Amino acid sequence: MQELRKLPIGVQSFERLRKDGFLYVDKTAFIWSLAHLGRQYFLSRPRRFGKSLFLSTLRAYWEGKKKLFEGLNIAQLEKDNPDSWQKHPVFYFDFNGKNYQDANALEEILDKHLGDWEKEYGIDHSDQPRSARFQDLLSLANKRTGKGCVVLVDEYDKPLLEVMQNPELEEHNKAVFKGFFGTLKSCDEYLQFVFFTGVTKFSKVSIFSDLNQLEDISLNKNYAEICGITEEELRKCFQPEIDRMAEENEMSAEQCMEKLRKTYDGYRFHNKGKNVYNPFSLLNALSSGDFGSFWFSTGTPTFLARRLRETNFDVRQFTNHELYATGGMLSDYRADNPDPVPLLYQTGYLTIQDYDRKGDYYSLGVPNTEVQYGLLESLMPEYMFRPEAASGKDIITLKQYAENGDLDGIHDVLTALFSSLPYTSDETPFEHYFQSIVYIAFTLLGKYTQCEVHSARGRADCIVETRQYVYLFEFKRDGTAENAIRQIKEKGYDLPYAADSRKLIKIGVGFDSKTRALSDWKTEE
């Protein structure tokens, strides 16, 4: 039996990772570049993508903990630098682990940080404004050590994202940030290095208008792989885990790699950058030996799902390569922006798939199947009048009926799904719900069997393939099942399967938009 190695799942401390013998994907060359080529930065990446660990690594570097970096890339890069590994005063803000729904929660965490540092430096300025206390600390630390101060801010936007449904509290927290971090601009003489991380970049938050010296590296090619794991890194660092996972799942190593790639890879943060895997999901999969939905299990995007429904977002765009955005749209987020695409990108539900240089815009799509299926499962209840009809059991039941050729069963599941469609207003067209349910249900079915939904012009609405059957579905809103079957024949949707040994079944479905019900059904073998 292979000896199990320690994978850094949930480890956010670089010092602990190195001292306790966890595997480490070496990202220290990026730290060398950041430290030597600039001074003040902002980085946006989705949650659970390694931002906190990277910031902890920066902290260890600026605190001069040379021993922790032995054998890593930066040790070689700093080898001939006489000024390397000097200790600097580090002010590290961590906005994780706090419930910001409570009144004054943001002020409390700032006061805690300031109080701890004032105690360390032997002063008490608690009667002064927070911005003045922070400025005094930076000045004092610079004078006492003779070194520039380092300010590291982890998940700056958590106090904003958590209160998006409370506009008054959100504006309050923005004002707190303006008063506090705005002071950094006047403290440049005391600073050596500044690094902010977050999921989003709120365009109207004053730290980005006042701190216009921050270099946003979120879409910078040189830092596209700063977080996440490339395929080269995966093969180099985790081959024993890949081999073990392949054996446990009765696969070859390459088959295992292909499934890992399909499930967790696909994130791209520059059009010329390499694809990266979601590190949290990948490490959990290698540790457990299962291809689970690990990233989604740590947080359900309820507010995103609701916003997509409220804005009549066409969910088919997730996979039809018809979502576009400029670099400016992807970099900034405004809470009052009705377009959900920038937020979907920044939170990790969309990623860059291509770039049109002439038009200067990106095409976007879901990065992998973990995100695709997880997002659609979250969306299903938002489109259903009866939440129980959106359960995963219905999709699994539909899969079982399809595999067994049970046409009555397929009819019953679709009838139940469509009966749960809500009554809608003029502002929310019924057709939007109808098309969305068809797309979501059959895309989720593709999690268990091969399924194409509205894949291209000239194809049936939905094609489901199992080991023994091929189903061609055509849906007609306020039309007859007979017409649907006729279209399948006239358009030749069945011709690609003429030589297929499996049984081909054409299914026409009529739907009555007035009664919100499946009204007509016809099958033909």
URMOJO-V825133 format. One record per residue. N is the residue number from 1. SS is DSSP state (2 for helix, 1 for strand, 0 for the rest). PSI is psi in radians with two decimals (* if undefined). Layout:
# URMOJO-V825133
n:N ss:SS psi:PSI
n:N ss:SS psi:PSI
This chain:
# URMOJO-V825133
n:1 ss:0 psi:2.34
n:2 ss:0 psi:2.47
n:3 ss:0 psi:2.28
n:4 ss:0 psi:2.37
n:5 ss:0 psi:2.80
n:6 ss:0 psi:2.00
n:7 ss:0 psi:2.40
n:8 ss:0 psi:1.00
n:9 ss:0 psi:2.08
n:10 ss:0 psi:0.06
n:11 ss:0 psi:2.06
n:12 ss:0 psi:-0.03
n:13 ss:0 psi:2.05
n:14 ss:2 psi:-0.69
n:15 ss:2 psi:-0.78
n:16 ss:2 psi:-0.73
n:17 ss:2 psi:-0.78
n:18 ss:2 psi:-0.71
n:19 ss:2 psi:-0.54
n:20 ss:0 psi:0.09
n:21 ss:0 psi:0.50
n:22 ss:0 psi:2.65
n:23 ss:0 psi:2.51
n:24 ss:0 psi:2.22
n:25 ss:0 psi:1.99
n:26 ss:0 psi:1.89
n:27 ss:0 psi:0.25
n:28 ss:2 psi:-0.32
n:29 ss:2 psi:-0.56
n:30 ss:2 psi:-0.64
n:31 ss:2 psi:-0.72
n:32 ss:2 psi:-0.80
n:33 ss:2 psi:-0.80
n:34 ss:2 psi:-0.75
n:35 ss:2 psi:-0.56
n:36 ss:2 psi:-0.27
n:37 ss:2 psi:-0.07
n:38 ss:0 psi:-3.00
n:39 ss:0 psi:-0.61
n:40 ss:1 psi:2.22
n:41 ss:1 psi:2.77
n:42 ss:1 psi:2.40
n:43 ss:1 psi:2.19
n:44 ss:1 psi:2.27
n:45 ss:0 psi:2.72
n:46 ss:0 psi:2.90
n:47 ss:0 psi:2.72
n:48 ss:0 psi:0.60
n:49 ss:0 psi:0.19
n:50 ss:0 psi:0.23
n:51 ss:2 psi:-0.76
n:52 ss:2 psi:-0.71
n:53 ss:2 psi:-0.71
n:54 ss:2 psi:-0.70
n:55 ss:2 psi:-0.65
n:56 ss:2 psi:-0.62
n:57 ss:2 psi:-0.72
n:58 ss:2 psi:-0.71
n:59 ss:2 psi:-0.82
n:60 ss:2 psi:-0.65
n:61 ss:2 psi:-0.87
n:62 ss:2 psi:-0.32
n:63 ss:0 psi:0.05
n:64 ss:0 psi:0.46
n:65 ss:0 psi:1.23
n:66 ss:2 psi:-0.68
n:67 ss:2 psi:-0.58
n:68 ss:2 psi:-0.36
n:69 ss:2 psi:0.13
n:70 ss:0 psi:2.31
n:71 ss:0 psi:-0.04
n:72 ss:0 psi:2.91
n:73 ss:2 psi:-0.67
n:74 ss:2 psi:-0.44
n:75 ss:2 psi:-0.70
n:76 ss:2 psi:-0.69
n:77 ss:2 psi:-0.57
n:78 ss:0 psi:0.06
n:79 ss:0 psi:-0.75
n:80 ss:0 psi:0.31
n:81 ss:0 psi:1.92
n:82 ss:0 psi:-0.30
n:83 ss:0 psi:0.10
n:84 ss:0 psi:2.76
n:85 ss:0 psi:0.46
n:86 ss:0 psi:2.46
n:87 ss:0 psi:2.25
n:88 ss:0 psi:2.64
n:89 ss:0 psi:2.20
n:90 ss:1 psi:2.24
n:91 ss:1 psi:1.85
n:92 ss:1 psi:2.01
n:93 ss:1 psi:2.17
n:94 ss:1 psi:1.96
n:95 ss:0 psi:0.23
n:96 ss:0 psi:2.89
n:97 ss:0 psi:0.52
n:98 ss:0 psi:2.45
n:99 ss:0 psi:1.83
n:100 ss:0 psi:0.07
n:101 ss:0 psi:-0.38
n:102 ss:0 psi:2.52
n:103 ss:0 psi:2.40
n:104 ss:0 psi:0.35
n:105 ss:2 psi:-0.70
n:106 ss:2 psi:-0.76
n:107 ss:2 psi:-0.65
n:108 ss:2 psi:-0.72
n:109 ss:2 psi:-0.60
n:110 ss:2 psi:-0.75
n:111 ss:2 psi:-0.65
n:112 ss:2 psi:-0.81
n:113 ss:2 psi:-0.85
n:114 ss:2 psi:-0.74
n:115 ss:2 psi:-0.74
n:116 ss:2 psi:-0.73
n:117 ss:2 psi:-0.66
n:118 ss:2 psi:-0.63
n:119 ss:2 psi:-0.72
n:120 ss:2 psi:-0.66
n:121 ss:0 psi:0.06
n:122 ss:0 psi:0.62
n:123 ss:0 psi:2.86
n:124 ss:0 psi:1.76
n:125 ss:0 psi:0.51
n:126 ss:0 psi:-0.26
n:127 ss:0 psi:-0.04
n:128 ss:0 psi:2.86
n:129 ss:0 psi:2.63
n:130 ss:2 psi:-0.71
n:131 ss:2 psi:-0.68
n:132 ss:2 psi:-0.69
n:133 ss:2 psi:-0.75
n:134 ss:2 psi:-0.76
n:135 ss:2 psi:-0.71
n:136 ss:2 psi:-0.70
n:137 ss:2 psi:-0.77
n:138 ss:2 psi:-0.75
n:139 ss:2 psi:-0.80
n:140 ss:2 psi:-0.76
n:141 ss:2 psi:-0.69
n:142 ss:2 psi:-0.75
n:143 ss:2 psi:-0.72
n:144 ss:2 psi:-0.64
n:145 ss:2 psi:-0.38
n:146 ss:0 psi:0.19
n:147 ss:0 psi:2.61
n:148 ss:0 psi:2.58
n:149 ss:1 psi:2.65
n:150 ss:1 psi:2.18
n:151 ss:1 psi:2.07
n:152 ss:1 psi:2.20
n:153 ss:1 psi:1.98
n:154 ss:1 psi:2.19
n:155 ss:0 psi:0.95
n:156 ss:0 psi:-0.53
n:157 ss:0 psi:-0.01
n:158 ss:2 psi:-0.73
n:159 ss:2 psi:-0.21
n:160 ss:2 psi:-0.79
n:161 ss:2 psi:-0.64
n:162 ss:0 psi:-0.28
n:163 ss:0 psi:0.41
n:164 ss:0 psi:-0.47
n:165 ss:0 psi:0.02
n:166 ss:0 psi:1.45
n:167 ss:2 psi:-0.64
n:168 ss:2 psi:-0.79
n:169 ss:2 psi:-0.61
n:170 ss:2 psi:-0.79
n:171 ss:2 psi:-0.63
n:172 ss:2 psi:-0.81
n:173 ss:2 psi:-0.60
n:174 ss:2 psi:-0.73
n:175 ss:2 psi:-0.66
n:176 ss:2 psi:-0.79
n:177 ss:2 psi:-0.73
n:178 ss:2 psi:-0.81
n:179 ss:2 psi:-0.54
n:180 ss:2 psi:-1.06
n:181 ss:2 psi:-0.27
n:182 ss:2 psi:-0.39
n:183 ss:2 psi:-0.32
n:184 ss:2 psi:-0.55
n:185 ss:2 psi:-0.58
n:186 ss:2 psi:0.03
n:187 ss:2 psi:0.33
n:188 ss:2 psi:-0.59
n:189 ss:2 psi:-0.34
n:190 ss:2 psi:-0.07
n:191 ss:1 psi:2.47
n:192 ss:1 psi:-0.65
n:193 ss:1 psi:2.44
n:194 ss:1 psi:2.37
n:195 ss:1 psi:2.08
n:196 ss:1 psi:2.44
n:197 ss:1 psi:2.72
n:198 ss:1 psi:3.04
n:199 ss:0 psi:-0.71
n:200 ss:0 psi:2.81
n:201 ss:0 psi:1.75
n:202 ss:1 psi:2.01
n:203 ss:0 psi:-0.41
n:204 ss:0 psi:0.24
n:205 ss:0 psi:2.30
n:206 ss:2 psi:-0.28
n:207 ss:2 psi:-0.37
n:208 ss:2 psi:-0.26
n:209 ss:2 psi:-0.73
n:210 ss:2 psi:-0.70
n:211 ss:0 psi:1.06
n:212 ss:0 psi:-0.01
n:213 ss:0 psi:-0.15
n:214 ss:0 psi:2.21
n:215 ss:1 psi:2.05
n:216 ss:1 psi:1.94
n:217 ss:0 psi:0.24
n:218 ss:0 psi:-0.60
n:219 ss:0 psi:0.47
n:220 ss:0 psi:2.18
n:221 ss:2 psi:-0.65
n:222 ss:2 psi:-0.32
n:223 ss:2 psi:0.35
n:224 ss:0 psi:-0.49
n:225 ss:0 psi:0.39
n:226 ss:0 psi:-0.55
n:227 ss:0 psi:2.70
n:228 ss:0 psi:3.05
n:229 ss:1 psi:2.15
n:230 ss:0 psi:2.89
n:231 ss:2 psi:-0.64
n:232 ss:2 psi:-0.74
n:233 ss:2 psi:-0.66
n:234 ss:2 psi:-0.84
n:235 ss:2 psi:-0.64
n:236 ss:2 psi:-0.71
n:237 ss:2 psi:-0.43
n:238 ss:2 psi:0.42
n:239 ss:2 psi:-0.72
n:240 ss:2 psi:-0.64
n:241 ss:2 psi:-0.64
n:242 ss:2 psi:-0.79
n:243 ss:2 psi:-0.74
n:244 ss:2 psi:-0.73
n:245 ss:2 psi:-0.69
n:246 ss:2 psi:-0.77
n:247 ss:2 psi:-0.75
n:248 ss:2 psi:-0.50
n:249 ss:0 psi:0.20
n:250 ss:0 psi:0.86
n:251 ss:0 psi:2.86
n:252 ss:0 psi:2.87
n:253 ss:2 psi:-0.66
n:254 ss:2 psi:-0.61
n:255 ss:2 psi:-0.68
n:256 ss:2 psi:-0.76
n:257 ss:2 psi:-0.72
n:258 ss:2 psi:-0.72
n:259 ss:2 psi:-0.66
n:260 ss:2 psi:-0.74
n:261 ss:2 psi:-0.81
n:262 ss:2 psi:-0.59
n:263 ss:2 psi:-0.65
n:264 ss:2 psi:-0.19
n:265 ss:0 psi:-3.03
n:266 ss:0 psi:-0.13
n:267 ss:1 psi:2.38
n:268 ss:0 psi:2.27
n:269 ss:0 psi:0.23
n:270 ss:0 psi:2.55
n:271 ss:0 psi:-0.44
n:272 ss:0 psi:0.08
n:273 ss:0 psi:2.88
n:274 ss:0 psi:2.67
n:275 ss:0 psi:2.54
n:276 ss:1 psi:2.63
n:277 ss:1 psi:2.61
n:278 ss:0 psi:1.99
n:279 ss:2 psi:-0.62
n:280 ss:2 psi:-0.84
n:281 ss:2 psi:-0.75
n:282 ss:2 psi:-0.83
n:283 ss:2 psi:-0.66
n:284 ss:2 psi:-0.69
n:285 ss:2 psi:-0.79
n:286 ss:2 psi:-0.60
n:287 ss:2 psi:-0.77
n:288 ss:2 psi:-0.40
n:289 ss:0 psi:0.13
n:290 ss:0 psi:2.58
n:291 ss:0 psi:1.18
n:292 ss:0 psi:3.03
n:293 ss:0 psi:1.31
n:294 ss:2 psi:-0.71
n:295 ss:2 psi:-0.74
n:296 ss:2 psi:-0.51
n:297 ss:2 psi:-0.26
n:298 ss:0 psi:-0.02
n:299 ss:0 psi:2.17
n:300 ss:0 psi:2.21
n:301 ss:0 psi:1.09
n:302 ss:2 psi:-0.80
n:303 ss:2 psi:-0.55
n:304 ss:2 psi:-0.76
n:305 ss:2 psi:-0.73
n:306 ss:2 psi:-0.70
n:307 ss:2 psi:-0.67
n:308 ss:2 psi:-0.73
n:309 ss:2 psi:-0.79
n:310 ss:2 psi:-0.52
n:311 ss:0 psi:0.16
n:312 ss:0 psi:0.66
n:313 ss:0 psi:2.31
n:314 ss:0 psi:1.80
n:315 ss:2 psi:-0.29
n:316 ss:2 psi:-0.34
n:317 ss:2 psi:-0.29
n:318 ss:2 psi:-0.54
n:319 ss:0 psi:0.03
n:320 ss:0 psi:0.19
n:321 ss:0 psi:0.66
n:322 ss:0 psi:0.47
n:323 ss:1 psi:2.25
n:324 ss:1 psi:2.66
n:325 ss:1 psi:2.63
n:326 ss:0 psi:2.92
n:327 ss:2 psi:-0.67
n:328 ss:2 psi:-0.68
n:329 ss:2 psi:-0.66
n:330 ss:2 psi:-0.46
n:331 ss:2 psi:-0.60
n:332 ss:0 psi:2.60
n:333 ss:1 psi:2.31
n:334 ss:0 psi:2.23
n:335 ss:0 psi:-0.47
n:336 ss:0 psi:0.09
n:337 ss:0 psi:2.08
n:338 ss:0 psi:-0.31
n:339 ss:0 psi:2.04
n:340 ss:0 psi:-0.11
n:341 ss:2 psi:-0.82
n:342 ss:2 psi:-0.72
n:343 ss:2 psi:-0.67
n:344 ss:2 psi:-0.66
n:345 ss:2 psi:-0.89
n:346 ss:2 psi:-0.53
n:347 ss:0 psi:-0.02
n:348 ss:0 psi:0.13
n:349 ss:0 psi:-0.27
n:350 ss:0 psi:2.73
n:351 ss:1 psi:2.94
n:352 ss:1 psi:2.27
n:353 ss:1 psi:-0.51
n:354 ss:1 psi:2.95
n:355 ss:1 psi:2.28
n:356 ss:1 psi:1.81
n:357 ss:0 psi:-0.68
n:358 ss:0 psi:-0.78
n:359 ss:0 psi:-0.20
n:360 ss:0 psi:0.91
n:361 ss:1 psi:2.76
n:362 ss:1 psi:2.59
n:363 ss:1 psi:2.48
n:364 ss:1 psi:2.75
n:365 ss:1 psi:3.02
n:366 ss:0 psi:2.49
n:367 ss:0 psi:-0.58
n:368 ss:0 psi:3.09
n:369 ss:2 psi:-0.50
n:370 ss:2 psi:-0.80
n:371 ss:2 psi:-0.76
n:372 ss:2 psi:-0.93
n:373 ss:2 psi:-0.66
n:374 ss:2 psi:-0.72
n:375 ss:2 psi:-0.75
n:376 ss:2 psi:-0.63
n:377 ss:2 psi:-0.59
n:378 ss:2 psi:-0.55
n:379 ss:2 psi:-0.58
n:380 ss:2 psi:-0.85
n:381 ss:2 psi:-0.48
n:382 ss:2 psi:-0.37
n:383 ss:2 psi:0.08
n:384 ss:0 psi:2.41
n:385 ss:0 psi:-0.64
n:386 ss:0 psi:1.89
n:387 ss:2 psi:-0.56
n:388 ss:2 psi:-0.42
n:389 ss:2 psi:-0.20
n:390 ss:2 psi:0.14
n:391 ss:0 psi:2.62
n:392 ss:2 psi:-0.43
n:393 ss:2 psi:-0.64
n:394 ss:2 psi:-0.71
n:395 ss:2 psi:-0.73
n:396 ss:2 psi:-0.70
n:397 ss:2 psi:-0.74
n:398 ss:2 psi:-0.70
n:399 ss:2 psi:-0.76
n:400 ss:2 psi:-0.73
n:401 ss:2 psi:-0.71
n:402 ss:2 psi:-0.73
n:403 ss:2 psi:-0.54
n:404 ss:2 psi:-0.02
n:405 ss:0 psi:0.45
n:406 ss:0 psi:1.59
n:407 ss:2 psi:-0.62
n:408 ss:2 psi:-0.69
n:409 ss:2 psi:-0.75
n:410 ss:2 psi:-0.76
n:411 ss:2 psi:-0.77
n:412 ss:2 psi:-0.73
n:413 ss:2 psi:-0.79
n:414 ss:2 psi:-0.65
n:415 ss:2 psi:-0.76
n:416 ss:2 psi:-0.72
n:417 ss:2 psi:-0.84
n:418 ss:2 psi:-0.48
n:419 ss:2 psi:-0.25
n:420 ss:0 psi:0.01
n:421 ss:0 psi:2.37
n:422 ss:0 psi:2.81
n:423 ss:0 psi:2.45
n:424 ss:0 psi:2.85
n:425 ss:0 psi:3.06
n:426 ss:0 psi:-0.50
n:427 ss:0 psi:-0.35
n:428 ss:0 psi:1.55
n:429 ss:0 psi:2.43
n:430 ss:2 psi:-0.66
n:431 ss:2 psi:-0.57
n:432 ss:2 psi:-0.78
n:433 ss:2 psi:-0.77
n:434 ss:2 psi:-0.90
n:435 ss:2 psi:-0.66
n:436 ss:2 psi:-0.73
n:437 ss:2 psi:-0.73
n:438 ss:2 psi:-0.85
n:439 ss:2 psi:-0.88
n:440 ss:2 psi:-0.85
n:441 ss:2 psi:-0.81
n:442 ss:2 psi:-0.47
n:443 ss:2 psi:-0.73
n:444 ss:2 psi:-0.58
n:445 ss:2 psi:-0.56
n:446 ss:0 psi:-0.20
n:447 ss:0 psi:-0.45
n:448 ss:0 psi:-0.36
n:449 ss:0 psi:2.82
n:450 ss:1 psi:2.21
n:451 ss:1 psi:2.30
n:452 ss:1 psi:2.31
n:453 ss:1 psi:2.12
n:454 ss:0 psi:0.86
n:455 ss:0 psi:-0.56
n:456 ss:0 psi:2.86
n:457 ss:0 psi:2.36
n:458 ss:0 psi:0.31
n:459 ss:0 psi:2.70
n:460 ss:0 psi:2.75
n:461 ss:0 psi:-0.69
n:462 ss:1 psi:2.41
n:463 ss:1 psi:2.14
n:464 ss:1 psi:2.19
n:465 ss:1 psi:2.23
n:466 ss:0 psi:-3.07
n:467 ss:0 psi:-0.60
n:468 ss:0 psi:-0.26
n:469 ss:1 psi:2.65
n:470 ss:1 psi:2.16
n:471 ss:1 psi:2.24
n:472 ss:1 psi:1.94
n:473 ss:1 psi:2.42
n:474 ss:1 psi:2.17
n:475 ss:1 psi:2.38
n:476 ss:1 psi:1.99
n:477 ss:1 psi:2.14
n:478 ss:0 psi:0.64
n:479 ss:0 psi:3.09
n:480 ss:0 psi:2.69
n:481 ss:2 psi:-0.56
n:482 ss:2 psi:-0.76
n:483 ss:2 psi:-0.61
n:484 ss:2 psi:-0.79
n:485 ss:2 psi:-0.73
n:486 ss:2 psi:-0.68
n:487 ss:2 psi:-0.70
n:488 ss:2 psi:-0.76
n:489 ss:2 psi:-0.83
n:490 ss:2 psi:-0.61
n:491 ss:0 psi:-0.12
n:492 ss:0 psi:0.55
n:493 ss:0 psi:-0.41
n:494 ss:0 psi:-0.19
n:495 ss:2 psi:-0.68
n:496 ss:2 psi:-0.24
n:497 ss:2 psi:0.24
n:498 ss:0 psi:-0.63
n:499 ss:0 psi:0.12
n:500 ss:0 psi:2.36
n:501 ss:0 psi:-0.26
n:502 ss:0 psi:2.76
n:503 ss:1 psi:2.23
n:504 ss:1 psi:2.22
n:505 ss:1 psi:2.13
n:506 ss:1 psi:2.33
n:507 ss:1 psi:2.04
n:508 ss:1 psi:2.33
n:509 ss:1 psi:2.15
n:510 ss:1 psi:2.45
n:511 ss:1 psi:2.30
n:512 ss:1 psi:1.97
n:513 ss:0 psi:-0.36
n:514 ss:0 psi:-0.75
n:515 ss:0 psi:-0.09
n:516 ss:0 psi:0.82
n:517 ss:1 psi:2.66
n:518 ss:1 psi:2.01
n:519 ss:1 psi:-0.31
n:520 ss:1 psi:2.53
n:521 ss:1 psi:2.27
n:522 ss:1 psi:2.38
n:523 ss:1 psi:2.64
n:524 ss:1 psi:2.24
n:525 ss:0 psi:*
